[in-house]
Structure formats: C-alpha cells, structure tokens
C-alpha cells in the first residue's frame, strides 16, 4: 500500500510540540546569552565562550542545522561582541 506524499509529510502533534519546545529553549538561551554579553561585565574570552556554547546547544537541539544557526544568530553575536568590546 503506497503512502501519499501528503501522508508522509504529516507530523504528529507531539512532534510539533517537541520542536516548539526546542525552539523556545534555544530562543531563551540566545536571548539570555546576548543580554549577558551586552552588560559588558564579562571578559572578552567569556563572551566568546557564551556565544560558542549557545551554538553548541543549537547543534545539539537541531543536529545538522549549525549553518542555519550561523545565518540567524551568528551575526547578532558578532555585532554585539564587536560593539561591547570595541572591535573592528
């Protein structure tokens, strides 16, 4: 019995809810990380580590989607770190 394309693209509500939880978790971590860095109280190396840790979390929550993270959040972290630490 062949499954239709539409049937193979359906996701259960549990899968959708789980993905929503992972997205929400990542957004919270990214926003908290950006806020911590923006305060300017951290050494430069710690700011870099926080940025790298957020990316590692994204990769663990969404395996293989590191390049998407780099497009969405990488510029925000780079811009903020450049501004806070007055880098060129």
Secondary structure, 3 states (H helix, E strand, C coil): CCCCHHHHHCCCHHHHHHHHHHHHHHHHHHHHHHHHHHCCCCCHHHHHHHHHHHHHHHHHHCCCCHHHHHHHHHHHHHHHHHHHCCCC
